[in-house]
Amino acid sequence: MPAPMIPLMHPFIAYDIPSLVAEQARARADHPFLIWHPFDDRPRTWTYSAFARDVERIAAGLLARGISAGDRVLIHLDNCPELLLVWYACARIGAVGVTTNARSSADELNYFAEHAGVSCAVTQPTFADLVASCIPPNCWIAVTSHDAGLPVDPGRRPGPAEAFEALFGDPGTVPPRPCDPMASVGIQYTSGTTSRPKGVVWTHANALWGARVNAAHEDLWADDVHLVYLPLFHTNAQAYSVLAALWAGATCVLLPRWSTSRFWQVSVNYQCTWTSMVWFCLSALAETTPPERHFYRLWGNGMCAPPQDRIYGVKTVGWWGMTETISHGIVGHTQLENRSLAIGKPAPEYGVAIQRQDGGPVEPGETGDLKILGTRGVSLFKEYLHNQQATDAAYDPHGWFITGDRVILHDDGFISFSGRDKDMLKIGGENVAAAEIERVLMELPEVAEVAVVGRKHRMLDEEPVAFLLVQGGPEAVDAGLPDRALAACRAKLANFKIPAEVRVVETLPRSTLEKVAKAKLRTLLAEEQELEEERR
């Protein structure tokens, strides 16, 4: 007789995000949680108790406007306190915050709003008309009084919109809710291998996992000050920074965006001890002179111990993670020495496998496919919204999450990043599916086939290059096709997804089953770059 299934326990039973906010408001009441440092206005500070109080007030305002458990709220904002207040207020009443890339085009935003089935939206004056045109006609919209700290004319709100400040209600009207850690709390749209981004659904347990595990991986303590400049609609800032600081009882200094000229001044002024770096920002810092003294003890980045650590006197901890993993499946040591430019070693909270194409494990020195084992809804995302087929396809028959990334195992146990899924590009810290760009270009009537690949870029990591096959060959179309292709991309894609170059070609290289051999296109671009460097 088979043994009965034993239900798995997890660390967040009878706990949710509002529980964490309330607990820290009691334990760290007067300690600064959020310091908002706009570039052209006065800074503002929320203590833990003040942040919790404002979350309750906005929760009351949402309830008064008919938002209830399960409803989805579009949050389309640059970095600002309002983004965090609304997201946590949604969590308080059981609603779901849908955080979207503030650089999205109208076509993309319309898709996000329709796909998620949003009931309302919160945005800023710059995006107000765009958001109003993309959400369903029965939705209301609230607009902040500033654009990421920049003053604006309040008259820029579209007709049906109201001021964000009107959302503040009576916190006494917010009733207690039953705690359900497996209820959905957030949706982030992330590029995948299909032509449209997928909505990654997090539960409260997912967000708590990100808070607890990221704080542990980063060795965060209550006296740490975490500088946050990466966009809050991404997992890095939302989970690696804010949720982790919330769990530790630490302080977040929030900037509207990255500023090379302000970085050291702000960091020293607030005695920042931690921040997440990306290669673009690390490269930009090379143009600055570091102060004689700063307070950073650790940075996080995609690679451990880059050469810049010696320049800035900071230890960089490498990591690897995805929106679907919430935290880092691979991470470096905070106390011990790390292999330079590796992403780290397997995190103890996950199962990590690196497989050959035949399914066997790789040996040291080999490159293989990275897979992650965890618990859905806790250490791995709950699902892709409205896409059970994609959710099922994300796991192998044994329940391992298929990351689509390839990594190298070293003989000392460290792991280095080798490459992404062949159709994924890394552009200035953004993950972009080549298929998103290809979808737009295939709408051009002259185009028969499209291949988009990444070309190395000194600051952005990669930039997209599009190769077009056209009906009748290049001679059959006019010379303006590349310009029209770029115009189509500008109309329907965020600016970082627009190809750096469009080429009309006679043929495309092929592999088995007549698939486009994109590796050959990437090699072609790399060889061209090498020749160009030699000429210089």
C-alpha positions, 0 to 999 in steps of 0.5 A: 500500500503506497505511503500517504502524501504528507503536506509540505510545510513552509516558513510562512504559514499564518503569515503574509505581507501585511503581517510583516509590515505590522510586525516591523511597525511595532518593533522598529516604529521610529526607525527610518524605513523609507527615505525618498530623495528626489533630485529636484525637491526636498527629501522625505522620510517614512519611519516604519510606523508612518509607512504602515499608517500610510499603507492603511490609509491608502488601503482604506481609499482603495476599499472605498473605491470598490477595490477588493480581494483579488482585484488587480491594480495597475501600478505604472510609475517611475521610482517614487514612494507612491509605488511602494505605498500602493503595492503594500496597500493592495497586499493589505486588502488582498488585491494584486499589484500589477507593476509595469515597466514605466518605459512601456509603449502604448501597445505593450501597456494596453496588453498588460492592462487587458491581460491582467484585467485591471480594475484601476490604475495609479500613475504619474502626470507624464504617463496619465494620458497614455494609461487612460487610453490603455485601461478599460473605460470603466476603470478609474485612475489616480495620478501623483502630483509629481513625476518621480520628484519633478514638479508638474502642472496639476492640470495635466491629469486627464479628465476622469483622473483624481489626485493620488492624495485623494486615496488617503482614507480612514484607516479605521475602516480597513477590516482585518483579513484572514491570512492566506500566504498562498494568495496572489500579491503581485504580477510582473511582466517579464520577457519570455520565449513567446511573442508577448511577455508573460505575467509572473504571479507571486504569492504572499509567501513568494514575497516573504521568501524574497524578503527573508532569503534576500536579507540572508544572502545579502547579510542585511542587518537592522542598521544597514542603509540600502540605496535603491535606484533600480526600477521598483517594477523589477524583482531586483529593487522590489525583492532584493532591496525593499523587501529584504530591507523590510525583513531586516528592519533596515533603511531604504534610500530611494532615488528616482533613477540612477545618477552617476553625478549624484551617486557618491554624494547621496551614498555618503550623505545617508551613510549607505552600506548596501546597493545592487549594482548593474554593469552599466552603472559600474561602468559609469562610475569609472568616470567619477572619483570615489570619495576618500571615505564611504560606508559601503561594505557590500555591493550585489552584482551579476558577478563576484569580485570584479576588478573595480572592487579594488578601486572602490574598496567594496566587496561585490557579491555575485548572484543569479536570479529571475523573476520566477525564482524571487531570490538568488538560486546562485549566490556568492559568499558575503564573508568568504572569498569568491571566484572573480567574475563567477556568479557564485555557488548554489544557494542552500535554499534551492536545488541546482542542477547543471545538465548536458544536452543528454540530461546527465550532469556536467563535469567541471569545466563543462557548460550546461543548462541550468535548472532550479528545484523549489516549491511553487508559490513559495521559492518559485513563482505561482504561475504565469497568468492565464497561461497554464501551457507556459507554466507547465512548459517551464518545468521538466518532467521531474519538477525542475524549473527550466531557466533557459540559461547556460552556465559553466561549472568550475572545479572549485564549485563556483559557477559562471554565466555562459549565455541566455536562452538563444532568443533572450537579450540583456539590454542595459539591465533589461531582459528582452525576448527577441520574439517581441521585436520579431513580432513587430517586424513581421507585421510589415507586409514586405517582410517574410522572415525576421531574426533578431540577435544581440550584439555586444555593447560596452555599456548596455551589455547587448544591443538588438540587431534585426536581419530581415528576409523580404519577399523577392529579395533585397532588390524587391524593396526600396531603401527606406525599409530599414527606416520603416522597420525602426519606426514600427518598433518605436511605435510598439516597443519600449525604446530599449527594445528598438534595434540598433540596426536593421539589415535586409539580407539575401539569406539567413543561415540555417541549422537543422529543421531549417531553423535560423542559425542565430549563433552564426549571426551572433558570430558574424556581428562579433567578427565585424566588431573585432575588425572594427577594433583592429582598424582603430 
